[in-house]
Amino acid sequence: MSYFNQLAQRRHSIRKYSSEEIDPDLLTDIVECALQAPTSRNSQSVRLIVVDDPETIRSLSGIREHGSAFVAGASVVIAVCADTSVTRRPLADTAIAASYLQLAATSNNLASCWCHVEDTPGAVDETAQETVHKLLDLPESYLCHCLIALGIPEDADQLEPVERTLPWEHVYVGRYSTGEEKE
């Protein structure tokens, strides 16, 4: 099994973190990996806002009515954004960068979890997107696709590979087939 396949098996959403801080050099390495992610037409549209202030992290944990509370326990939260003035594919650009970010975190034995922002209703009278824009002073042209919460896993066993049943029936070779065609 390849190293990358092993890494993919280890990467899963972890929402509980220890109170330990992330080594700054490790964080730099993870951000560097995310910045190497490809973007549409090499637009380099991805903007990463690295948040380590506990008060701001607590505020970010309340951007959604449900599903964002775990963010409060993270040591660092990275808002993965795209400058829509330089790309026509902001969601593709940010999704790839966020994936690189999470795989790099796993590779460095850190826990991570994605918190969706882009089209999510907020916890108050505004969308999650509007709340993130206000909290992080984002320019109007920035689209925040997600927050990636990072931390030292509460339990090191949380990073053990997870056995998954892979949906091989969703893979088609050559072209789509229902399997009902006559041979």
C-alpha positions as CSV (number, residue, x, y, z in Angstrom):
1,M,0.0,0.0,0.0
2,S,1.4,3.4,-0.9
3,Y,2.2,6.1,1.6
4,F,-0.5,8.3,0.2
5,N,-3.1,5.5,0.5
6,Q,-2.1,5.0,4.2
7,L,-2.3,8.8,4.7
8,A,-5.8,8.8,3.2
9,Q,-6.9,6.0,5.5
10,R,-5.7,8.0,8.5
11,R,-7.4,11.2,7.5
12,H,-10.9,11.5,9.0
13,S,-12.8,14.2,10.8
14,I,-11.6,14.7,14.4
15,R,-13.5,17.2,16.5
16,K,-11.8,16.8,19.9
17,Y,-8.4,18.3,20.5
18,S,-6.0,18.5,23.5
19,S,-5.1,21.9,24.8
20,E,-1.5,21.6,23.5
21,E,-0.4,24.3,21.1
22,I,0.7,23.5,17.5
23,D,4.4,24.0,16.8
24,P,4.7,27.1,14.6
25,D,7.1,25.4,12.2
26,L,4.6,22.5,11.8
27,L,1.9,25.0,11.1
28,T,4.1,26.7,8.5
29,D,4.7,23.4,6.8
30,I,1.0,22.6,6.6
31,V,0.1,26.1,5.2
32,E,2.9,25.7,2.7
33,C,1.4,22.4,1.5
34,A,-2.0,24.1,1.1
35,L,-0.4,26.9,-0.9
36,Q,1.0,24.3,-3.4
37,A,-2.5,23.1,-4.3
38,P,-3.4,23.7,-7.9
39,T,-5.9,26.4,-8.8
40,S,-8.0,26.9,-11.9
41,R,-5.9,28.5,-14.7
42,N,-3.1,28.9,-12.0
43,S,-5.1,31.8,-10.6
44,Q,-3.5,31.4,-7.2
45,S,-6.9,32.6,-5.9
46,V,-6.7,30.8,-2.5
47,R,-6.4,33.0,0.6
48,L,-5.7,31.4,4.0
49,I,-6.6,33.2,7.1
50,V,-4.8,31.5,10.0
51,V,-6.5,32.2,13.3
52,D,-4.9,31.4,16.6
53,D,-6.6,33.9,18.9
54,P,-8.8,31.9,21.3
55,E,-11.5,34.6,21.4
56,T,-11.8,34.8,17.6
57,I,-11.8,31.0,17.5
58,R,-14.6,30.9,20.0
59,S,-16.6,33.4,17.9
60,L,-16.0,31.3,14.8
61,S,-17.4,28.3,16.6
62,G,-20.8,30.1,16.7
63,I,-21.2,30.9,13.0
64,R,-23.7,28.1,12.5
65,E,-26.8,27.0,14.4
66,H,-25.5,23.4,14.3
67,G,-22.2,21.9,13.4
68,S,-19.6,24.5,14.2
69,A,-19.3,24.2,18.0
70,F,-16.3,21.8,17.8
71,V,-14.3,24.7,16.3
72,A,-14.0,26.2,19.8
73,G,-11.6,23.4,20.9
74,A,-9.1,23.9,18.1
75,S,-5.7,25.4,18.6
76,V,-5.8,27.0,15.1
77,V,-8.6,27.6,12.6
78,I,-7.8,28.3,9.0
79,A,-10.4,30.0,6.9
80,V,-10.0,28.7,3.4
81,C,-11.1,31.5,1.0
82,A,-10.8,32.4,-2.7
83,D,-10.6,35.9,-4.2
84,T,-13.4,35.7,-6.6
85,S,-12.0,38.7,-8.6
86,V,-9.2,36.4,-9.9
87,T,-10.9,33.1,-10.4
88,R,-14.0,31.7,-12.1
89,R,-13.7,28.5,-10.0
90,P,-13.5,29.6,-6.3
91,L,-15.1,26.4,-4.9
92,A,-12.8,24.1,-6.8
93,D,-9.8,26.1,-5.8
94,T,-10.6,26.2,-2.2
95,A,-11.8,22.6,-2.0
96,I,-8.5,21.4,-3.3
97,A,-6.5,23.6,-1.0
98,A,-8.6,22.5,2.0
99,S,-8.0,18.9,1.1
100,Y,-4.2,19.5,0.8
101,L,-4.4,21.2,4.2
102,Q,-6.1,18.3,5.9
103,L,-3.8,15.7,4.4
104,A,-0.8,17.7,5.4
105,A,-2.2,18.0,9.0
106,T,-2.7,14.2,9.1
107,S,0.8,13.6,7.8
108,N,2.1,15.7,10.7
109,N,0.0,13.8,13.3
110,L,-2.5,16.6,13.8
111,A,-6.3,16.3,13.9
112,S,-8.5,18.3,11.6
113,C,-12.1,18.8,10.7
114,W,-13.9,20.8,8.0
115,C,-16.6,23.2,8.9
116,H,-18.6,24.3,5.9
117,V,-19.3,28.0,5.5
118,E,-20.0,28.9,1.8
119,D,-23.8,28.5,1.5
120,T,-24.7,27.7,5.1
121,P,-27.3,29.5,7.2
122,G,-25.9,31.2,10.2
123,A,-26.7,31.0,13.9
124,V,-28.2,34.5,13.9
125,D,-29.9,36.8,11.3
126,E,-27.0,36.5,8.9
127,T,-25.4,33.7,6.9
128,A,-22.2,31.9,8.2
129,Q,-20.4,33.6,5.3
130,E,-21.5,37.1,6.5
131,T,-20.4,36.3,10.0
132,V,-17.0,35.0,8.9
133,H,-16.6,38.2,6.8
134,K,-17.2,40.4,9.8
135,L,-15.1,38.4,12.3
136,L,-12.1,38.2,10.0
137,D,-12.5,41.6,8.1
138,L,-12.5,39.8,4.8
139,P,-12.7,41.9,1.6
140,E,-16.0,41.7,-0.3
141,S,-14.5,39.7,-3.2
142,Y,-13.5,36.8,-0.8
143,L,-15.6,33.7,-0.7
144,C,-15.0,31.7,2.5
145,H,-15.7,28.1,1.5
146,C,-14.8,26.5,4.9
147,L,-13.0,26.6,8.1
148,I,-10.4,23.9,8.9
149,A,-10.1,23.3,12.6
150,L,-6.6,22.0,13.6
151,G,-5.3,20.6,16.9
152,I,-3.3,17.9,18.6
153,P,-5.7,15.0,18.9
154,E,-7.2,14.5,22.3
155,D,-6.3,10.8,21.9
156,A,-3.4,9.7,19.7
157,D,-5.5,6.6,18.7
158,Q,-7.8,9.0,16.8
159,L,-5.3,9.1,14.0
160,E,-5.2,5.4,13.5
161,P,-6.4,4.2,10.1
162,V,-10.1,3.8,9.7
163,E,-11.4,0.7,7.9
164,R,-13.9,1.8,5.3
165,T,-15.9,-0.2,2.9
166,L,-15.2,1.4,-0.4
167,P,-18.0,1.8,-2.8
168,W,-16.4,0.1,-5.8
169,E,-19.8,-0.2,-7.4
170,H,-19.5,3.5,-8.0
171,V,-16.5,3.0,-10.3
172,Y,-17.0,2.5,-14.0
173,V,-14.4,1.7,-16.6
174,G,-14.6,3.2,-20.0
175,R,-18.1,4.6,-19.6
176,Y,-21.1,4.5,-17.3
177,S,-23.0,1.2,-17.1
178,T,-25.9,0.1,-15.1
179,G,-24.8,-3.5,-15.3
180,E,-28.2,-4.4,-16.8
181,E,-27.0,-4.2,-20.4
182,K,-27.0,-7.4,-22.4
183,E,-23.6,-8.7,-23.2
